Amino acid sequence: MTESVTVLGLGPMGQALAGAYHAAGHPTTAWTRTATRPAPAGVVRATTVADAVTAGKTVVVCLIDYDAVRAVLEPVTAELSGRLVVNLTSGSPDAARAMAAWAAERDISYVDGAIMTPTDTIGTPRAVILHSGPIETDALAALGGAQTYLGADPGRAAAFDAALLDLFWTSMVGLAHAFALARSENIRPSELVPFAKGIADLLPIVIDEHGGRLEEDRHDGDYSNLVSAAAGMAHVIHTAEARGIDARVLKAAHALTRDAVDAGHGTDGISRLTVHLAQ
């Protein structure tokens, strides 16, 4: 029989995880603090954390934060003996390392992970899940897609998660701001969309170039430089503020860019900004 799995947490992602394990043939038990939150069809609903933990050989945790994980697992450390805990809760690298240390002190096998794709990808080839820690596990295989092991450092998956969410959320705020600026100039969303997609199509090229320059420690401004980037940001800020649109996010980006220019890097490319920020 396929190994039994327990999922702690039945938020939208927890429901997707439990459903995927059940669909893959794993006897699946779930627990959630919220009594009204349903379990997916075929998943057994446990009334206590202890009952849930003892039902599964692998315990997958997906809660709001690491404090919640610690609060849920602390009372059932005895029941966790001999089981693998896979923590897919989103949090900081330091929180992941602290959680791994907590588990090690109690002889609990522990892996920390990060889910990089939405709930509707779980159980499909589109899922992307990272994990790290002292154990490389195949317990994530039922969740579909690519499961990438990033090494023994328990905080490494969370570090990838933080860096990629930094890119995503900064981009999403930029998207919202761009449509607000367009709206202030009576540009309909449907008019802007094709051109916004054109900008998005540039990102894979820019990411490859940026990453390559960082690997080579090469930051020449042969195509564009920080002085011109700062000038471009300044005119967007001016346009937004002239229409009464809050430009704090772009002003912060402009200030960071100007800091690098003032430090003598004005003729360098945008990859220099990464080095300047990480000093």
Secondary structure, 3 states (H helix, E strand, C coil): CCCCEEEECCCHHHHHHHHHHHHCCCCEEEECCCCCCCCCCCCEECCCHHHHHHHCCEEEECCCCHHHHHHHHHHHHHHHCCCEEEECCCCCHHHHHHHHHHHHHCCCEEEEEEECCCHHHCCCCCCEEEEECCCCCCCCHHHCCEEEECCCCCCHHHHHHHHHHHHHHHHHHHHHHHHHHHHHCCCCHHHHHHHHHHHHHHHHHHHHHHHHHHHHCCCECCCCCHHHHHHHHHHHHHHHHHCCCCCHHHHHHHHHHHHHHHHHHCCECCHHHHHHHCC
